[in-house]
Amino acid sequence: MLRNLPLSATGRLRLLIGVALCSQLLVPTFAMADAAYDALIIQARNGNFTPALTQLRQWPAERQTPGQISDHLVIAGWAGQDAEVLKVYEAQGANRNLTSQALATVARTYRNQKQWAQAEAVYRRALLREPNNVDLQLGLALTQADGGQANEAVQRTRALVAAKPDDPNRRMALGYALTRAGLNYDALFEFDQAFIRTGDKPEVAREYIVALQKARLPEAALRLSAKRPGLLDDVTQRRLEGDVAAERVRMAEFATRTEQERYVIADRALQDYDKLLARWTPDPTAHDDVVRWRIDRLGALKARARMAQVIREYETLKSEGVQLPTYAVRWVAAAYLDQREPEKAEPLYRQAITAPDADPADHVEDSTALFYALLESDKVMEAREVASNLADSQNPRVELKGLPIGNPNDSWMDAQQLSAQAGTYGGDLPGSEAGLEALVAKAPGNVGLRLAQADMYRAREWPRRAEGSLKETEAQAPRDIGLEVSQAYTAMDLQEWRQMDALTDDVLARNPDNRQVQRLSRLRDVHDMAELRVEAYTGKSYGGGGNDDVGAVAGSRDWGIESVLYSPPINEDWRVFAGAGYATADFTEGTGQHRFQRVGVEQRTRDMTLEAEVSNHSYGYGSKQGAAVSITRDINDNWQYGGSLGYLLATTPLRALNADVTANGGSGFIRWRANESREWKLSLSPSHFSDGNNRLEALLTGREGIYSSPHVQVDLGLEVGASRNTKDDTVYFNPKSDLSVLPSVTVNHVLYHRYETQWSQQFQVGAGTYSQRDYSTGGVGLIGYGQRIRWNDVLEAGANLSLISRPYDGDRERDLRLLVDLTYRF
């Protein structure tokens, strides 16, 4: 909540006391009947206090009568000589039989000096003399209100108002007591009633303006002040103007009627602050107000989405030693989080949550923001702990008087949703799925829950299920920004490029400052970029039939590189590409080389990716042309199939090409994917070699996730391969039939993660068997290590070094291999 500076009560106290006692003091009791003394008293009544006070001061205290002391006190009170009033009373009048008017003057003076107990005692002494004196009763009530007995003051003044409702003085006194009791809206009613009756009186109008201000109606107060120029002093006027600006800051956080209006109120608040700061910053007496305006202005900047400026202003205030109130700390924390500085946002959110004056209504929102600050700082486990604690701290229902079962608690639902979502970001997608589906079953109309569920489906690689859920939600909130953003991401996963563009254009036009919208726009821009893919390898084999330097399959000292450049999308669905590559290796029969170039076209539409190319190959026997076509189709979120046909296959072994043997053929596959951590794929690849050999290969691969945490994922893998060939005695490795079984364990460890940048390392260990016809079964061992990095959505690169030991034609061979790949968009 924004601060509303408390207004000084001194002016109002004196005003009300003056009103309460004026009628009594205009008829003083004279201590002496002689004409000279009467003349002095008359002069004092007319405002000339000095002669009477001079005479009274000269008389010896022991010779003064109670009447003279009473007159001394009353006239000193008229003259504003509070110190003299208390000195005379305490020295001479405390034990004398003073008049009620004199006692009222003393009580008022004690109150002016904030000596509440003494003032109350004197008022009660006066009331013993005149128990029905309304002015004394009002004075006592106001003193009680000031002295911490607001409830007693309210009770006393309510009784007085009930006895005479049309008396504005009683209404004013009750309003003052209610203000002291913290009941500002009840107080406003009383001041309003007084204003209705005597609004022409400046003191009543002034109190009514202050009551409006305290009731958080500063604009109404400012309008009334504008109609009564000079009614307020400069300090009160400037603080009222500051309160109007602060009210606009609060209103700027509310939803607007249209998206075009979302910044209107924030802009008005900034204009208000600019005027106030320009006028009052040079005035040293306005320093505290200026600091408050600078703090409150942070809220207007935040509402205006000028987050970088919020941070600059905050750091300036901090350098000046200014301590921000809790409500402003929340603004600064949000600005840091928005500007991708979560490490600075985290302590500020913790400060806001634990502050003594923290608003309970902000607890869920601030805890949620803390969760994301921790998540974006890569403190995933701490973030999940915050979400879990928040969920445990909220009650499902709000207890209300008169309702035995209470009302549903929206904060509880928000906290439960955050706790369930935490699994999506924390490596527990199955737990997140179960939690969100349970919540959706309880609140199927909750848009936020359905969006969180759709995000979880996408994370589990179920875009069609996400699409269906979002379509159901669309009927409830068709123009929701979050819904359209989620639909655009889903369209991107489904290769619905036109739908993605339409949704992205819409949300970007409606709310370009939204971080979700900006992120979506960035990914759309990346999609529209050209793409370069580079793959390279090198290796060295040991063994292979007694030759320590030549491998049976890959040869020795082999290396190769291939680059493919894809154009930006053409008419959304199409891309053309061109590539070139080179491969070489040493074999027993000589060094093989293969240069190739390829040009093709790719079409990506919903459920299908189609690619066709023509190629040129040079491997020592002139240039030869090849061609290939491939297709991949999705049946649903779980099943996928595809195939390819090729003339002069790119997978032809280099050793075969070195002997002028080419291969044509094709392949087909079917894949079942349960979710992000479980899948199986079976492929069959028949091929015909130009030397008459026919080969049929089958490969079954599977993956099962067995452990997942925010930074570590462990998968069990299985690879079962088999092949058969019809021709013997080829120069290239060509077993009659073989079977390999290789179980493996793969560990992916994230070393660093910050927004779009991630650095990870991979470990792989495998052990299995290899069986080849006419040879005994032998063991296969694999060990590998790699690293990958992703940067800024446009660059991904990796390297993997592996060592595999296995038999070929009965001879054990060890192959040390390095693979490097890079994908870059520009």
N, C-alpha and C positions, 0 to 999 in steps of 0.2 A: 504494500500500500504506500502511496505517496504521503509524505508528511504534510500536515496542515498545521502551520506554526500556531501555538497557543497565543491568544491575544491577551495582553495585560489586563488584569481585572481592576487595576487601581482607579482608572478613570470611571468605570461603571460603579465601583463601590462608593466613590465620593458623590457621584451623581445621585444614586439611589438614596444614600444617607441624607444628602442635601434635600431631596424631595421629601423624604420621610420626616425631617425635623424642621424644615423651613417655616412651616406654619406656627410651630411652637416657639421658635426662636424670635419670631417677629413680635412677640408679646413678652418681653423679659420682665422679670420681677425686680423691682428696684429695691435696693437695700436701704436707701435713705430717701426721705421725702422732701429734702430741701431742694430749692430751685436750682442751685448750682450743680448738684449731683444729677438732677433730672436732665439738665442741659447736656452734661457729658454723655449720659446714656443715649439721649436723642441723637447726638452727633455720631455715636458709635453705630446706632441703628441705620444711620444714613451713610455709613461707610467710612467715617472719620474715626478710626479706632484709637489713634495715638493719645489724645488728651485723656480719655477715660483710663486707658491702660497705664499711663504715666501716673495718674492720681492713685490708682489702686496699688501700684507697685510701691508707692511711697509710704502707704499706711503700714504700721507695724502689724505683724501677723497676729500677735496676741490680742490686738484691739479690733480685728475684723470680725464682723458678724457672719453667720452662715449666708445671709443674703448677699453681703459684699463679696464673699468668696464665690458664691454662685454667679454673680455678675462678672467677676474677673474671669472665671472659666468660660462663660458664654462668649464674652467679647474677645478673649484670646482665641477662642475657636473660630469666631468670625474672621479674625485677622490671619488665620492660618498658622498661628504660633503653636504648633503641636507640642514642642518641647516645653513651652511655658505652661500649657494646660496640664500636662502630666506632672510638672514640678510643683505647681500650686496645689493640685489635687493630692498628690502623695504627701506633701509637707503639711498642708493645712486642712484639706477637705475630706480626707478618707474617712474620718470619724465624726464629721459634722453632718447636720441635718440639711443637706443641700436640696435645691429644687430639682424637679424632674428634668427641666431643661438643661440644667448644669450636668446632671448625671448622663443625660443623653450625649452632651458634648464630649464628656470624658470617655464614654464608651466608644463613640465614633473615633476619637483620637487614638485610643488603644488599637482599634481596628486598622486605622491608617498605618500604625506602626507594626502591624501583623502580630500583635500580642493578643491572640485570640482568647485565651483563658481569662485574662484580665478584662477584656471587653465584654465577654459573656457575663462575668460576675457583676459588672457595673450595670449592664442592661437588666439583669434580674433584680438588682437592688432598686432600679427605677420602677420596674414593673410591680414591685411590692407596694409602691406608692400609688401607681395608676395601672392596675392590671388590665384595664380595657383600652389602654392607649395603643391604637393600631400602629402608630409610627414606631413606638418602642418595640412592639412585637415584630415588625418587619426588620428593624435593626438587629434584634436578637437572631432572627432567622438567617439573615445574611451573614452574621458573624459565625453562626454554627456552620453554614455552608463553607465558609473560608477555613474554618478550624478543623475540618475533617469529619464533621457531623452532618454530612449532606442529607442522609436519610431523615434525620430529625428535622432538618431545615425544610425539606420537601413536605413532610407531614404537617408542620406548623403553617407553612404558606398555603398548602392546599385547603386547610381549614379556613384560612382568611379569605381565599378566593371564593370558596363555597358560600361564605357568608355574604360576600358582595362581589359577584362575578363581573360587574361592569367597571370596577375600579382598576384603571390601568396600572397604578403603582403596585397593587397586589399581584397583578398578572406579571409585571416585570420582575418582582421579587421571586415569584414561583419559577419563572423562567431561569433566573440566575441560579436558584437552588438546584433545579433540574440539570443545568449545565454542569455544575460542580459534581453532580452525581453521575455524570457521564451519559445522561439521557438527552442527547442533543436534539433528537427529533421531537421528543415531548416538550423540550424547552422552546423549540421553534414554534410550536402551536401557541404557547403562552405569549411569546413575543409578537406573534402574528395577531393574536386577539388584542393585545395592547396597541399595536399599530393600527388596527382597524378603528379603534376608538379615538386615539389621539395621535395619528400619524403625522399631523402637522408639526408636532413638537420635535425639534432636532434631536434631543436626547433619546426619544423613543425610536425615531427612525434609525439613529445610529446603532442602537442595541438590536434592532430588527435586522439590520445589515450584517452585524456580527453573528447573529444567530443563524442567518442563512449561510454564512461562510462556514460556521462550525458544523452545520448539517450537510456539508458537502454540496451546496448549491451556490457555488461562487459566481456563476454567470448571472443568476438572478440578483445576487447581491451587487454585482458590478453594474447591472442595468439600473438598479435603484440608486446607486451612488452617482451614476452619470446624470440622473434627473435632479440630484441635490448637490450641485457643485459646492465644494468647500465643506461638506458635512464631515468628511473623514480627514484625518491628518495624513501627512505624506507617508509615514511608515505604514499605517493601516491600509492606505490606498495601494501602495506598491505590493504589499503582501497579498492583498486581495487579487491583484492582477496576476501575481505569481501563482495563486491557487487556481485561477481560471486556466492558466497554461497547464498546470499539473493535472487538472481534471481532463483536459483534452488529451494528455498523454495516456491517461487511463482508458479513455474512450477509444483511442487509436488501436488498442489491442483487441477490441471487439470486432466481430464479423460485420462487414458492411453489406448494404443492400445489393450492390453490384461490385464486381472486381475493379472497375475503373475508379471507384470511390475509396479504395482501401488506403490511399495515402492522403486524402483530403484533410482529415482531422490532424494527422501528424504534421502536415505542412503548416497548418494554422498554429499549432503549438510551437513549432520552430520559429515562425514569424513573431509570435508573442515573446519568446525568449530572446530573440535577437534584439527586439526593441527594448526590453527590460535591461538587458546586459549593456547595451549601448548607452542607455540613459544613466544607469546607477553604478556601473563599475568604477567610474572615477570618484564616486562619493565614498569615503572611508567608513562613514556611519552605516552604509548599506552592505558592508562586507559579508556578514552572515547570510543575508538574503541572496546576495550574488552567488555565494558558494552553493546554496540550496538550489538556485535556478540552474547552475551549471550541472549539478548532479541530476536533477529532474530532466534536464534537456537530454541526457543520455537515453532516457526512455523514448523520447520522440525520435531520436536518431535510430534507435533499434527498430521502432515501429515503421520507420521509413526505409528499413533495410540498408542503412548506411553503417554497416558493422565495423568497417575499418576505422571510420571516424569515431565510433563509440570507444574503440580501443585507444586511439590517440588521446581523446579527451580524458579517458580514465587514467592513463599513464601520466598525463600532465597533472591531474588532481592528486594522484598518488605522490608525485615528486614534490608537491606542495604540502604534503603531510595531511591531506584530507582523508578522513575515514568515511567510507561510504556506508550508508544504511543498508539493511538486508535487501530491501526491494531493488536497490540499484546494483548490488552485488550480483543479483540474478541476471540483470540486463548484461552486465559485463561478461559474466560467464557464458551466456548465450552467444555473445559476439565472438568470444574466443573460439567457441565450439564451431560456430558458423565459418570462421576464418581458418579452420583446420589447425587450431592450436589447442588440442584437447588436454595436453599436459598443464596448461595454464587454466583451463576451464575447470578441471577436476577439483583443485583445492577451493576454488570459489564456490562451487556447488556444495561441497561439504560444509563450508562455512555458512552458506544460506540455509542448509537443512538443519544444522545444529544450533543456529542462532537463537538466543532466548526470545526474541521478538518475531521468530519465523511464523508465518501465517500457516496454520494447519491445512488450509485449502490449497496451498501450493506444494504440499509435501509430495504427492504422487508425481506431479509434473517435474519438480526438481530432482526427485530420485530417478525418474526416467531419463532426464537429461544427464545426470551423473552416470547412469548406466552406459549411455552412448559415448560419453567422454572417456570412460574407462575402456570401452570396446575399441574406440578409435585410437587409443593409446596402446593397443594390443595387450591390455590387461584383462583378458577374457574371463578368467576365473573370478577375478574381483568383481567384474561386471555381473556375472551370473549370481554371485553372492548378494549383490545389491538388489537384483531383481527378486531373488528368493526371499530375502528379508522383507522387502516391500510387500510381496504377496502375503506373507505370514502376518504382517502388521495390520492389514485391512480386514474389517468385518464385512461379511456378505450383505448385511442389511443395516440401515440407519435406524436407530431406535428413536421413535417419535412419541411424544406424550399423546395418549389416547389411541395409539395403534399398537396392539399387542405384538404383532410380528414385524412392525417397522416397514420401511420402504427399501427396495433394492438399492444397493450402494454402487454408484457408477465408478467410484474410485477403486472398489474391490475388483470390478471387472477389468479396469485398466491395468491394475497391478497383476492380475492373473494372466492377462494377455501378454504383458511384458515378460513374465516368468516363463511362459510357454515359448514365446519368441526367442528367448535367450538360447534355447537349444539349437535354433537355426544357425546362430552365429557361433555357438560353442561346441560344435562337433557332435551334437546329439540330435540329429534330425528325426530319428524314430520317436524319441521322447517329445520333441516339439510337435510332431504330427499328432500323437495321441492327446497331448494337452490342448492343442488348438481345436481338434475335432470335438473334444468334450465340451469346450467352451461354446463352440458354434452350435452344438446341439441345444445348449441352454439359451443362447441368444442368437438365433439365426438371422435376425434383422440388424445385427451390429455390423456396420460397414467396416469399422476398423479391424474387427476380428476376421472378416472375410478377406480383407486385403492381406492381413498377416498370414492367413492360411494359403492364399494364392502364392505369396512369396516363398512359403515353405515348399509348396508343390514344385515351384520352379527350381528351388535348391535341390530337390530330390529328383530332378530331371523328368518331371511330369508336366510339361507345358500345356498339354491338352486338358488335363484335369484342372490346371490353373485357369485356363480359358473358360471352362464351363462354370467354375465358381464365380469368376468375375462377371460373366454374363448374367448370372442370377442377381448379383449385387447391383448391376447396372439398372435394374428395374427400380431400385430404391433410391439411388443417387447417381443419375446418369451423367451429371456434370462435375462430380467430385474430382478434384485434381489428383489425389492419391490413386483413385480408381483408374483414371486415364493413364497415369504413369505406369501403373502395374500392367494394364492392358498393352501398353506400348512395348514393355519389356517382353511380355509373353508373345506378342506378334513378332518380335525380333527372334525369339527362340524358334518360332514356327516358320520363319522365313516369309512372313506376311509383310513384305517391305512397304507396300502402299498403305496398309493399315497403320504400320509403325509411323510412317511419315505424317499421316493425317492426325494421329493422336499427338505426336510430338509438336507439330505446328500449332495445334490448338492450345495445348497447355503452355507452350512458350509464348504465345500471344497473350494469354490471359494472366500469367504470373511468371514473368521472366526472372524475378529475383528469388524464386523458390529453389532451394538447393537440390531437391529431388528433380525438379524440372531441368536445372542446369546439368545435372549428372546424365539424365536421359539424352539431352541435346548433345552432350559430349560423345556419348556412345554412338549416337546416330551419325555424328560427324566422322567418327573413326570408321564406322561401317562404310561411309561414302569415300573413303580414301583408297589410294592404290596400295597394293600389298606385295612385298618382296619376301620370298621364302628361299632360304639357303640351307643346304644340308651338305655336310662334309664328313668324311671318315678316313681313317687310316688304321693300319694294323700290322701285326707281325705274328707269323705262325711258326711254331716249333714242332718238329716231328715230321709226320707224313711220309712213311715208307723209308725211313732211315735218312732222309735228307733233312738236316736240322734247319734248313732255311726256307723250305717250300711247303706250303700247306696244300692238302688235297683239293680243297674247295676254293679258297680265296687266294691261294698262292702266298707269296711273301712280299713284305714291304709294299703292300697294296695301299692305295689311297684314291680318293675320288671326291668330286664336288659337283653339285647340281644347284642351279639357281633358276627360280621361276618368278616372273613378274606378272601380277594380275592388274588389270586396269581398274579404275573406279567403276562402280555399277553403271551399266548402260540400260536405260529404260527399266530400272529397278532390279530386274531378274537376271540380267546377263553380265558376264565379264569375259573379256578376251585375255589370253595369256600367252606368254612366250618365255621359253627357257632354253638353257644350254647346260651341258655338263661334260665332264671328263673323268675317265677312270683308267687306272693302270695297275698292273701287278706283275710280279716275276713268277714264272712257272718253269718247270724243268725243261719244257720245250721252247722257252723263250719268254720275252716280255710282251704282255698283251696291253693294247691301248684301245680306248673307245671314246670317240668324240661324238656327241649327239646334240641336236637342236630340235626343239619342239614348239609348235604353235597350235593353239586350240581355243575353244570357247566353252564357257561354263554357264549353265542355267540353274538358278536356285529358286525354287518355288515351294509352296507349302507341300510337305510330305515327299518332296523329290529333289534330288540333285543329279544333274546330267552333265557329263563332260565328254567332249570329243576333241581329238587332236590328230595332227599329222606330224611326222618326225623324220629326221634325216640322221643317218648313222654312218660313221666312218670308223672302221676298225682294222684297216690294212688291206682291204679287198675292194677298194672303191667306195663310193657313196651309195647307200641303199635307203629306200624310203619305207617308213612304217606308218601305221595308223592304229588308233585305239579309241574305244568308246566305253564309257562306264555309266552305270546308273545305280542310285541308292534310293530306296523308297521306305517311308515309315508307314506301318500299318496302324499303329497306335503308340502310346507312350512306352509300351513294353516290347513290341516286335518291330523288327526292321529286316529288310532283305535287299539284296543287290547283286549285281553281276557286271562283268566286263568282257570285252572281246578285244584281241589285239593281234595285229600283224607286225611281225618282228618285235617280239615282246621285250619290254624294257627289263624284265626279270631274267632274260637269258644270261646264263653264267658267262663271265668275261673269258673264262678258259675255253668255252665253246666258241665264242666269237673269234678268239685268237686262232682257232682252227677252221674258221669260215663255216661254222655251224650256227644257224639261226633257229629260232623257235616261234611258232604261232600258237595261239590258244585263247583260253578264256578262264573265267573263274565265276563262282557264284557263292553267296554266303547267306546265312540267316542268323540273326542275332536276337537274343532275348535278354532284356535288361529289366531287372526287378526295380532297381533304384540306383542311386548314385554309387553304391558300394557292392553291388552284386550284378554280374552279367556273364553270359556265356555266348560264344560265337563258334559256329561251325562253317568251314569253307571247303569247297572242292575246286581244284584247279587242274583241268586237263590241258595238256600241251603237246604239240607235235614238233619234233626237231627235224631240221632239213636233212639230217643223216639217217632218217627213218625211225628214230626212236620216238616212242609214244610214252608220255609220262602222265601219271595221275597222282596228284597230291591231295591229301586231306589233313586238315588242321583243326583241332578243337582247343579253344582257349577259354579259360574261365577265371573269374576273380571274385573273391569273397572278402569283404572287409571284416576284420575281427577286432579292431580297436580303433577308436576315434576320439581325439581330444582336440582342443583348439590349435595345437601346434604339431601334433603327431598323428599320423594315420598309418595303420598296419594292415596290409592285405595279404591273404593267401592266394597264390596263383597256381594254375595248372595249365600245362601245355602238352598236348598229346598230338604228335604228328606221325603220319604214315605216308609212304609213297611206293609206287611200283613203276618199273621201266621195262620196256620190251626189248631193248638192245643191250648187248654186252660189249665190253672192250671199247668204250668210248674214251676220248682223251679227257673229258670232264668227268667229275665224280657222278656215277650213275648206278647206284645199287639196284639189284633186281627187285628188292623190296626191303623196306626197313620200317622200324617203329621206334619212336622216342617218347619217353614219358618224363616230364620234368616238372615236379612241384617246386614252388619257390615261395619265398617270403620277401615282400617289398615294404620298406619303411620310408615314408616321406616325412621329413622334419622341417618345419618352417623356422628358419633362423631369424627372419625379420619381416615384419608386415606393417605397412603404413599406407592406408588408403589404396591407391592403385599400384603400389610398389610392393613386391613380395620376393623374398630370396629364400630358397629352400634347398635342402640336400636330400639325396635319395640313396638308400642302401638296398642291395638285392643279394640274396643268397639262395641258391637252388641246388638240389641234388636229385638225380634220377638215373634212368637207364636208357641205353641205346642198343637196339637189336637189329642186326643186319643179316640178311639171308646169306648162308654159307660161312658166316663168321659167328663167333661167340658173342653173347651179350656182355656189354661193358658199362661201366658207370659213367655218369655225366655230372660234372660239377661246375657251378657257376658262382662267381662273386663279382659284384659290380658296385661302383660308387659314381654318383653324379651330382650336379648342381644345376638349378634353374633360377632364372630371374625374370620377373615381369615388371615393366616400368611404364607408367603413364598411359596405359591402354594401348600403346602403339608398338612396344618392343617386347618380345619374348625370346629368350635365348637359353640354351642348355648345353651341357656337355656331360658325357657319360663314358667312364673308363671301365671296361669289363675284361675278365679273364675267364675263359671257358675251356674245360678239358674234356675231350670226348674221343672215342675211337672212330676212325674212318678206314674201311677195308681191313679191320683188325689191328691197325696201328694207331696208337694214342697220339693225339695232336692237341697242342695247347695254343690257343688263339688269344692274343692280347689286342684289344680293339678300343679305339677312341672314336666316339660319335659326337658331332657338333651340329646343332641346328639353330637357325635364327629366323624369326618372323618380324618384319618391320613394316609398319603402315605409315604412309606419308601423303 
